[in-house]
Amino acid sequence: MATHTESQVKELQESALEHLWVYLREPSDMAEKGEPQIFVEGKGVHVTDALGNTYIDAMSGLWLKNVGYGRTEIADAAYAQMLKLTYMPMGTTTEPTIQLAEKIASITPGDLSRCFFTSGGSEAVETAMKLARAYFKRVGEPTRFKFISRKGSYHGATFGTLALGGTAIFPKTDYEPLLAGVFHGPQPNPYRCEYGGATPEECAERCANAIEEIIKFQGPDSVAAVIAEPVSSPMGAVVPGPNYWPMLREICDRYGCLLIADEVITGFGRTGKMFACEHWGITPDIMTVAKGITSGYIPMGGAITRKPISDAFIGSERVAFRHVITFGGHPVAAAASLKNIEIMETEGMVDNSAKMGRYLLDGLEELKQKHTIIGDVRGLGLFCGMEMVKDRQTKEYFPAEAELGPKLTQGFSSNGLILRGGDVMNIAPPLCVTSGEIDEIVSVLDRVIGQTARDLGAE
Ligand SMILES: Cc1ncc(COP(=O)(O)O)c(C=O)c1O
């Protein structure tokens, strides 16, 4: 049901166009399209805008609405904490913050056991980077300062994390010079393996070996850490072959550098395990999380360290980790997160992510049989990706003039689906999604992709 009249919406839009930066949008384009669209409500996988139009949010906001929209228990937990205490005196902490740190230690793999809370993902990754450099100062290896990440990855918007990322969606040219000492290896994308691997395993092996080559070339004693997302979003949910992460773990151990798993998207059930590293039985030295930690009900993130890493900062004031994020570990966010994790566990949402993820991927596979502009589909749990191509043989993308992305996005929206179209797409509905809702998502994809292909003369 509409909560606003058209003129009220227009007034809000005009104000937004004048006063607000809307992520990833440019004001004149929004003005031309009668946007930004303004949302007012959400329940489960559905969101409703101010004019009463309801959609399935197949992107979970930004991969974060894991338990779905509208869980009043989380609001209640946050409210109860707000009534009690909304911050703490300097150098102290609160009960929900401690309980959350302990809970996270109990659900993360291996001896990941101490959490530095932040307000979001970029800060979590910055914290991990600073921890890695400071750790090597503490253990007498001060020459280790370099980071190795991968082309096509995304690790955040701040200066340090920006240098780690490597995607055309966020060109670095506007912000250079960036943090020095960052080197990029290949993305283990089996569909477009930079090193020519013919199978996921072969691609994984070659891409992991390429990381080793960078370490050797840079000089192992200069490398602090290798950082990677278990499944990477910018190139469309790139799932590496099963040998990739065990190889990264082994390479980092061999050369004495730290392995940082950036689970900002993949953590808290997104891939069908509580944390994606569990798929490959490995424990990173530092894991970064955010997004699903509160299902986006309130901002929060964290960098979780293995015991030997955190122990290097214990003993005296001189060795302590000097790093403050004012809102890190906020008691209201901690209370919301605890309730969020409880819901996930009691309602079996991680298992549902695995089950519904397979069901969604089967649906996408069927679409691939039907539409030749779909070059590849892939996924792990409810983190699925799709690549659109002009030519399956050459894997060439459509030219920008074809406006594939805007056409798809518009088509999805007109059919009640929130999903960003493009050469690569992420499909990641909330973990509470039902098979009926997945059927709806797949059926809209089918209609819109078919229509777009016909418009482009490709079907
Ligand atoms: C893997 C990964 N790391 C870090 C970030 C940055 O998180 P935030 O936007 O909360 O700062 C993101 C954001 O999408 C991400 O996908």
The ligand as an SDF file (V2000), in Angstrom:
LIG
                    3D

 16 16  0  0  0  0  0  0  0  0999 V2000
   34.4160   -8.5510    0.3600 C   0  0  0  0  0  0  0  0  0  0  0  0
   34.1570   -7.1650    0.8610 C   0  0  0  0  0  0  0  0  0  0  0  0
   35.0050   -6.6120    1.7250 N   0  0  0  0  0  0  0  0  0  0  0  0
   34.8110   -5.3720    2.2220 C   0  0  0  0  0  0  0  0  0  0  0  0
   33.7160   -4.6270    1.8470 C   0  0  0  0  0  0  0  0  0  0  0  0
   33.5190   -3.2430    2.4000 C   0  0  0  0  0  0  0  0  0  0  0  0
   32.4750   -3.2350    3.3180 O   0  0  0  0  0  0  0  0  0  0  0  0
   31.7230   -1.8630    3.6840 P   0  0  0  0  0  0  0  0  0  0  0  0
   31.0360   -1.3980    2.4560 O   0  0  0  0  0  0  0  0  0  0  0  0
   30.8010   -2.2840    4.8120 O   0  0  0  0  0  0  0  0  0  0  0  0
   32.7570   -0.9090    4.1670 O   0  0  0  0  0  0  0  0  0  0  0  0
   32.7970   -5.1750    0.9510 C   0  0  0  0  0  0  0  0  0  0  0  0
   31.5960   -4.3990    0.5330 C   0  0  0  0  0  0  0  0  0  0  0  0
   30.8180   -4.7850   -0.2930 O   0  0  0  0  0  0  0  0  0  0  0  0
   33.0250   -6.4630    0.4350 C   0  0  0  0  0  0  0  0  0  0  0  0
   32.1890   -7.0080   -0.4480 O   0  0  0  0  0  0  0  0  0  0  0  0
  1  2  1  0
  2  3  1  0
  2 15  2  0
  3  4  2  0
  4  5  1  0
  5  6  1  0
  5 12  2  0
  6  7  1  0
  7  8  1  0
  8  9  2  0
  8 10  1  0
  8 11  1  0
 12 13  1  0
 12 15  1  0
 13 14  2  0
 15 16  1  0
M  END
$$$$
